[in-house]
């Protein structure tokens, strides 16, 4: 289980910073011509938002005593994080991120006419390569698009990050022992900086007191917005490929 912690959202919530970026490759024209239908699977593994705790890498001149002190400090911080996240989890309970992602990619990819994508299917777990190969071989479509979506608080707990990784699989050589190939890759990131988060990163007790339903609504709004942007960016990249 990943360690998660609560963040503070300022009253000046309307002031926000959006950052997004993408990276992808081009599909070979001869491969693209062979794709008339596409199966789409969106993978979202975690049931709720989380935040990473960066592990301290202490050594060298600090010696073993410094390493032990840093590790003890990290463990204490993780315990406080686990307590502080509870108001966020409670406020986000019932927020159907998976359904939002399914709708966003269904609507976005529908614009990519050459793919003729089918209805988006949701996957709630990791899919290893071997399973992706099997799905691609057994699919009635010409290709299968797997989109991995990860949404989280960043390692400073001052921003929401949504990351998507898309892989288009196609069985090019239908021969025994030859696996389907990834004919297209695309990576997108969306980041929303939480405004005026300058109260002290680990003042968890004070942060928890100030968490509210209203601020949870802001967090939900930005997650939905990020998913919509991710889906549109992927669709735009596929149209240009």
C-alpha positions in Angstrom: 0.0 0.0 0.0 1.4 3.4 -1.0 1.7 6.0 1.7 -0.6 8.9 1.4 -0.9 12.3 3.0 -3.3 15.2 3.2 -2.7 18.6 1.5 -4.0 22.0 2.2 -6.0 23.9 -0.4 -6.0 27.6 -0.1 -9.1 29.7 0.0 -7.7 31.4 -3.1 -8.7 28.3 -5.1 -9.5 30.1 -8.3 -5.8 30.9 -8.8 -4.2 27.8 -10.3 -1.4 26.8 -12.6 -1.8 24.2 -15.3 1.1 22.3 -16.8 0.8 19.6 -19.4 3.1 17.8 -21.8 3.1 14.9 -24.2 5.4 12.6 -26.1 4.6 10.1 -28.9 5.8 8.5 -32.0 4.4 8.2 -35.5 2.6 5.0 -36.8 4.1 3.6 -39.9 1.7 4.4 -42.8 1.5 0.8 -43.9 0.5 -0.3 -40.4 -2.0 2.5 -40.1 -3.8 1.4 -43.3 -4.3 -2.0 -41.8 -6.1 -0.7 -38.8 -9.9 -0.4 -39.4 -11.2 -1.2 -35.9 -9.6 -0.7 -32.4 -10.4 -2.2 -29.0 -9.7 0.3 -26.2 -8.8 -0.7 -22.6 -8.2 1.9 -19.9 -6.2 0.7 -16.9 -6.7 2.4 -13.5 -5.2 0.3 -10.7 -5.6 2.3 -7.6 -9.1 2.9 -6.0 -8.3 6.3 -4.6 -5.9 9.2 -4.8 -2.5 8.8 -3.1 0.7 10.7 -2.5 4.2 9.3 -2.6 6.7 9.7 0.2 10.2 10.0 -1.2 12.7 7.7 0.5 15.7 9.5 2.0 18.9 8.4 0.5 21.4 9.2 3.3 25.0 8.0 3.3 28.5 9.1 2.6 29.7 11.8 4.9 26.6 11.5 7.1 27.6 8.0 8.1 25.4 5.3 9.6 24.0 7.4 12.5 22.7 10.0 10.0 21.1 7.2 8.0 19.3 5.8 11.0 18.1 9.3 12.1 16.8 10.0 8.6 15.0 6.6 8.4 13.4 7.2 11.8 12.2 10.6 10.7 10.8 9.2 7.5 8.9 6.5 9.4 7.4 9.1 11.8 6.4 11.3 8.9 4.7 8.3 7.2 2.6 7.6 10.3 1.5 11.2 10.5 0.7 11.1 6.8 -1.5 8.1 7.2 -3.5 9.9 9.9 -3.8 13.2 8.0 -5.0 11.6 4.8 -8.3 10.4 6.3 -10.3 13.6 5.8 -9.3 13.5 2.1 -10.3 9.9 1.7 -13.6 10.6 3.4 -14.3 13.7 1.3 -13.4 11.8 -1.9 -15.4 8.7 -1.0 -17.8 7.7 -3.8 -16.0 9.9 -6.4 -16.0 7.6 -9.5 -12.7 8.5 -11.2 -12.8 5.3 -13.3 -16.2 6.2 -14.7 -14.9 9.7 -15.5 -11.9 8.3 -17.3 -14.0 5.9 -19.3 -16.3 8.7 -20.4 -13.4 11.0 -21.2 -11.5 8.5 -23.4 -14.7 7.3 -25.0 -15.6 10.8 -26.1 -12.1 11.8 -27.0 -11.1 8.8 -29.0 -14.4 8.8 -30.9 -12.9 11.8 -32.8 -10.1 9.6 -34.2 -11.9 8.3 -37.3 -9.2 6.1 -38.8 -9.1 4.0 -35.6 -12.8 3.3 -35.4 -12.4 2.7 -31.6 -14.9 0.5 -29.8 -16.5 1.3 -26.4 -13.9 1.8 -23.7 -13.4 -1.1 -21.3 -12.1 -0.5 -17.8 -9.4 -2.6 -16.2 -8.8 -2.4 -12.4 -5.4 -4.1 -12.2 -2.0 -4.3 -13.9 -1.9 -6.1 -17.2 1.5 -7.8 -17.8 2.9 -8.0 -21.4 1.9 -11.7 -21.7 -1.7 -10.8 -20.9 -1.7 -7.9 -23.4 -0.4 -10.2 -26.0 -3.2 -12.7 -25.4 -5.9 -9.9 -25.4 -4.5 -8.6 -28.7 -4.4 -12.1 -30.3 -8.0 -12.8 -29.2 -9.5 -9.4 -30.0 -11.9 -9.2 -32.9 -10.5 -5.7 -33.7 -7.4 -5.0 -35.8 -5.5 -3.4 -32.9 -5.8 -2.9 -29.2 -5.1 0.4 -27.4 -4.1 0.1 -23.8 -4.2 3.4 -21.8 -2.7 3.4 -18.3 -3.9 6.2 -16.1 -2.3 7.2 -12.8 -3.6 10.1 -10.6 -1.8 11.2 -7.5 -0.5 14.0 -5.3 3.1 14.7 -6.2 6.0 14.0 -3.8 5.8 17.4 -2.2 2.0 17.1 -1.8 1.6 20.5 -3.5 0.2 19.4 -6.9 -2.1 17.0 -8.5 -0.5 14.9 -11.2 -2.3 12.8 -13.8 -0.1 10.6 -16.0 -1.3 8.5 -19.0 0.7 6.0 -21.0 -0.9 4.7 -24.2 0.3 1.6 -26.2 -1.2 0.4 -29.4 -0.7 -3.3 -30.0 -1.2 -5.1 -33.3 -0.5 -8.7 -34.3 1.6 -8.1 -37.4 3.0 -11.6 -37.9 0.3 -14.1 -37.2 2.8 -17.0 -36.7 3.3 -19.3 -33.7 5.7 -17.9 -31.1 5.6 -14.4 -32.5 4.1 -11.8 -30.1 2.0 -8.8 -31.1 4.0 -5.6 -31.4 3.6 -2.1 -30.0 3.1 0.0 -33.1 2.5 3.3 -31.3 3.4 4.8 -27.9 2.2 8.0 -26.3 2.8 9.6 -22.9 0.9 12.6 -21.4 1.2 14.4 -18.1 -1.1 16.9 -16.5 -0.2 18.9 -13.4 -2.2 21.3 -11.3 -0.3 23.3 -8.7 -2.3 23.8 -5.5 -2.5 27.5 -4.9 -0.9 29.2 -1.8 0.3 26.0 -0.2 3.0 27.7 2.0 1.9 26.7 5.5 4.6 24.1 6.1 4.6 20.8 4.3 4.1 18.5 7.3 1.9 20.5 9.6 -0.6 17.7 9.3 -2.8 18.4 12.3 -3.5 22.0 11.2 -4.0 20.9 7.6 -6.5 18.2 8.5 -8.6 20.8 10.5 -8.9 23.0 7.5 -9.9 20.4 5.0 -13.6 20.8 3.9 -16.2 19.5 1.5 -15.9 22.7 -0.6 -12.2 22.1 -1.1 -12.7 18.5 -1.8 -15.0 19.6 -4.6 -12.2 21.6 -6.1 -9.9 18.6 -6.0 -12.6 16.5 -7.8 -13.1 19.2 -10.4 -9.3 19.3 -11.2 -9.1 15.5 -11.5 -12.0 15.5 -14.0 -10.4 18.4 -15.9 -7.1 16.6 -16.1 -8.7 13.4 -17.4 -10.5 15.3 -20.1 -7.3 17.1 -21.2 -5.4 13.8 -21.3 -8.0 12.1 -23.5 -8.1 15.1 -25.9 -4.3 15.3 -26.1 -4.1 11.6 -27.0 -6.9 11.9 -29.6 -5.1 14.9 -31.2 -1.8 13.0 -31.3 -3.4 10.0 -32.9 -5.1 12.2 -35.5 -1.7 13.6 -36.4 0.1 10.3 -36.5 
